[in-house]
Amino acid sequence: MIFNLLQVTTDVVAEPIQQEMRLSLIDMATKGGWLMLVLMILSIIAIYIFGNKWWLIRKAGKIDKNFMNDIHDFIHDGKIKSALDLCQKYDSPVARLVEKGIERIGRPLQDIQTAVENMGNVEVARLEKGLPMLATIAGGAPMIGFLGTVTGMIEAFFRMSTAGNNIDITLLSGGIYEAMVTTVGGLFVGIIAYFGYNFLTSQISNLVFKMENTTIEFIDMLHEPAEK
């Protein structure tokens, strides 16, 4: 009975202690110092850029698989206006490349190819807009986190130096806590931005490859009448 009473008493005492040791992510962020606010802003920017570019790339890659076959039929039937209308139906870089080439029909093939390639460069630049910022966040967020580590440790040692002989662990815990939290926050934001940047880059590369194939197919299409 005495053993059961002691066990119950121990559980009652241990439960509040365990509850006090629990720490939520929000509490951790708020106690990490003002640099956590900077990291939070960077994380919001990174998420916005990733979501916006992902939606744009996903939308740009959608086009009917029979698109080029229809363009081929229209051009060889002399229905240039119908081919242009079909291109304007799709909000896609591939369609805009073909549209630019169709608008140049009647000029030398070299001029048509140059116009299509220039349009391709414009489309690639539009797709890549915002990615340098995401790459900057991927590299800069961990550095900001390490900056918080340094400032936190400086604060901890400053408290130690001014405490004299009354050194207490609580004097150091605040600075060390801030140092560790900002490091974790910086790495967390940097890792998310890094993976997001690489994912978007790979998606853009796939889309650029599709645009290049379309350009080659379109130029070959224009050579066909001369070969017959």
C-alpha positions as CSV (number, residue, x, y, z in Angstrom):
1,M,0.0,0.0,0.0
2,I,2.8,2.4,0.8
3,F,4.5,1.5,-2.5
4,N,1.3,2.2,-4.4
5,L,0.9,5.6,-2.6
6,L,4.5,6.5,-3.4
7,Q,3.9,5.5,-7.1
8,V,0.8,7.6,-7.3
9,T,2.6,10.5,-5.7
10,T,5.5,10.2,-8.1
11,D,3.1,10.1,-11.1
12,V,1.3,13.2,-9.9
13,V,4.6,15.1,-9.5
14,A,6.0,13.8,-12.8
15,E,3.0,14.7,-14.9
16,P,3.3,18.5,-14.3
17,I,7.0,18.3,-14.9
18,Q,6.4,16.5,-18.2
19,Q,3.8,19.0,-19.2
20,E,6.1,21.9,-18.5
21,M,8.8,20.3,-20.7
22,R,6.6,20.1,-23.7
23,L,7.3,22.9,-26.2
24,S,5.3,23.7,-29.3
25,L,6.8,24.9,-32.6
26,I,5.1,28.3,-32.1
27,D,6.7,28.7,-28.6
28,M,10.0,27.7,-30.1
29,A,9.7,30.2,-32.9
30,T,8.7,33.1,-30.6
31,K,11.6,32.5,-28.3
32,G,14.1,32.3,-31.1
33,G,14.6,36.1,-31.3
34,W,13.9,38.7,-34.0
35,L,15.8,36.7,-36.7
36,M,13.0,34.1,-36.6
37,L,10.7,36.9,-37.9
38,V,13.1,37.3,-40.9
39,L,13.1,33.5,-41.5
40,M,9.3,33.4,-41.3
41,I,9.1,36.2,-44.0
42,L,11.6,34.3,-46.2
43,S,9.6,31.1,-45.8
44,I,6.4,32.9,-46.9
45,I,8.2,34.3,-49.9
46,A,9.6,30.9,-50.8
47,I,6.2,29.1,-50.5
48,Y,4.6,31.8,-52.6
49,I,7.2,31.6,-55.4
50,F,7.1,27.8,-55.4
51,G,3.3,27.7,-55.6
52,N,3.1,30.3,-58.2
53,K,5.8,28.8,-60.4
54,W,4.5,25.3,-60.0
55,W,1.0,26.3,-61.1
56,L,2.5,28.3,-64.1
57,I,4.7,25.4,-65.2
58,R,1.9,22.9,-64.8
59,K,-0.5,25.1,-66.8
60,A,2.2,25.7,-69.5
61,G,2.7,22.0,-70.1
62,K,-0.9,21.3,-70.8
63,I,-1.6,21.1,-74.6
64,D,-3.5,18.7,-76.8
65,K,-1.3,15.8,-78.0
66,N,-2.8,16.3,-81.5
67,F,-1.9,20.0,-81.6
68,M,1.0,19.7,-84.0
69,N,-0.9,17.3,-86.3
70,D,-3.7,19.9,-86.5
71,I,-1.2,22.7,-87.2
72,H,0.4,20.5,-89.9
73,D,-3.0,19.9,-91.6
74,F,-4.0,23.6,-91.4
75,I,-0.7,24.9,-92.9
76,H,-0.6,22.4,-95.7
77,D,-4.2,23.2,-96.6
78,G,-3.4,26.9,-96.6
79,K,-5.6,27.7,-93.6
80,I,-3.1,30.0,-91.9
81,K,-5.9,31.9,-90.0
82,S,-7.2,28.6,-88.6
83,A,-3.7,27.6,-87.5
84,L,-3.3,30.9,-85.7
85,D,-6.7,30.6,-84.0
86,L,-5.7,27.1,-82.8
87,C,-2.5,28.5,-81.3
88,Q,-4.3,31.3,-79.5
89,K,-6.6,28.7,-78.0
90,Y,-3.8,27.4,-75.7
91,D,-2.1,29.5,-73.1
92,S,1.2,27.6,-73.5
93,P,4.8,28.4,-74.5
94,V,4.7,25.7,-77.2
95,A,1.6,27.2,-78.8
96,R,3.2,30.7,-78.7
97,L,6.3,29.4,-80.3
98,V,4.3,27.9,-83.2
99,E,2.2,31.0,-83.4
100,K,5.3,33.2,-83.8
101,G,6.5,30.9,-86.6
102,I,3.2,30.9,-88.4
103,E,3.1,34.7,-88.4
104,R,6.5,34.6,-90.2
105,I,5.4,32.2,-93.0
106,G,6.4,33.6,-96.3
107,R,9.8,34.8,-95.1
108,P,13.1,32.9,-95.4
109,L,13.2,29.8,-93.2
110,Q,16.2,31.2,-91.4
111,D,14.2,34.3,-90.3
112,I,11.3,32.0,-89.1
113,Q,13.7,29.9,-87.1
114,T,15.4,32.9,-85.5
115,A,12.0,34.4,-84.6
116,V,10.9,31.1,-83.0
117,E,14.1,30.7,-81.1
118,N,13.9,34.3,-79.8
119,M,10.3,33.7,-78.7
120,G,11.6,30.5,-76.9
121,N,14.2,32.6,-75.0
122,V,11.5,34.9,-73.9
123,E,9.3,32.1,-72.7
124,V,12.2,30.4,-70.8
125,A,13.0,33.7,-69.1
126,R,9.3,34.1,-68.1
127,L,9.3,30.6,-66.7
128,E,12.5,31.1,-64.7
129,K,11.4,34.5,-63.3
130,G,11.5,34.2,-59.5
131,L,13.8,31.2,-59.3
132,P,16.9,33.3,-58.5
133,M,15.0,34.6,-55.4
134,L,14.2,31.1,-54.4
135,A,17.8,30.1,-54.8
136,T,18.9,33.1,-52.7
137,I,16.5,32.0,-49.9
138,A,17.9,28.5,-50.1
139,G,21.4,29.7,-49.6
140,G,20.7,32.7,-47.4
141,A,18.3,31.2,-44.8
142,P,20.9,28.9,-43.2
143,M,23.3,31.8,-43.1
144,I,20.8,33.9,-41.2
145,G,20.2,31.0,-38.9
146,F,24.0,30.7,-38.2
147,L,24.0,34.5,-37.6
148,G,21.4,33.9,-34.9
149,T,23.7,31.2,-33.5
150,V,26.6,33.6,-33.3
151,T,24.6,36.4,-31.7
152,G,23.0,34.0,-29.3
153,M,26.3,32.7,-28.2
154,I,27.7,36.2,-27.9
155,E,24.8,37.1,-25.6
156,A,25.3,33.9,-23.5
157,F,29.0,34.7,-23.0
158,F,28.3,38.3,-22.3
159,R,25.9,37.4,-19.5
160,M,28.6,35.0,-18.2
161,S,31.2,37.7,-18.2
162,T,29.0,40.2,-16.4
163,A,27.8,37.8,-13.8
164,G,31.0,37.7,-11.9
165,N,31.1,34.9,-9.4
166,N,27.3,34.4,-9.5
167,I,27.3,32.3,-12.7
168,D,24.0,30.5,-13.1
169,I,22.9,28.2,-15.9
170,T,19.8,30.4,-16.4
171,L,22.1,33.2,-17.5
172,L,23.3,31.1,-20.4
173,S,20.2,29.2,-21.3
174,G,18.5,32.2,-23.1
175,G,21.3,32.9,-25.4
176,I,22.1,29.3,-26.2
177,Y,18.4,28.6,-26.8
178,E,18.1,31.4,-29.3
179,A,21.3,30.2,-31.0
180,M,19.9,26.7,-31.4
181,V,16.4,27.7,-32.5
182,T,17.6,30.1,-35.2
183,T,19.9,27.4,-36.6
184,V,17.1,25.0,-36.9
185,G,14.8,27.6,-38.4
186,G,17.4,28.7,-41.0
187,L,18.1,25.1,-42.0
188,F,14.4,24.3,-42.2
189,V,13.6,27.2,-44.5
190,G,16.8,26.6,-46.6
191,I,16.1,22.9,-47.1
192,I,12.5,23.6,-48.3
193,A,13.6,26.3,-50.7
194,Y,16.5,24.2,-52.0
195,F,14.3,21.2,-52.8
196,G,11.6,23.5,-54.2
197,Y,14.2,25.2,-56.5
198,N,15.6,21.9,-57.8
199,F,12.1,20.6,-58.5
200,L,11.0,23.7,-60.4
201,T,14.3,23.6,-62.3
202,S,13.7,20.1,-63.4
203,Q,10.2,20.8,-64.5
204,I,11.3,23.8,-66.5
205,S,14.0,21.7,-68.2
206,N,11.4,19.2,-69.3
207,L,9.2,21.9,-70.7
208,V,12.2,23.5,-72.5
209,F,13.0,20.1,-74.0
210,K,9.4,19.9,-75.3
211,M,9.7,23.4,-76.7
212,E,12.9,22.5,-78.6
213,N,11.3,19.4,-80.1
214,T,8.3,21.4,-81.2
215,T,10.6,24.0,-82.9
216,I,12.4,21.2,-84.8
217,E,9.1,19.6,-85.8
218,F,7.7,23.0,-87.0
219,I,10.7,23.9,-89.0
220,D,10.7,20.4,-90.6
221,M,7.0,20.9,-91.4
222,L,7.8,24.1,-93.3
223,H,10.4,22.2,-95.4
224,E,7.9,19.7,-96.6
225,P,6.2,21.7,-99.4
226,A,9.6,22.5,-100.9
227,E,10.5,18.8,-100.9
228,K,7.4,17.7,-102.8
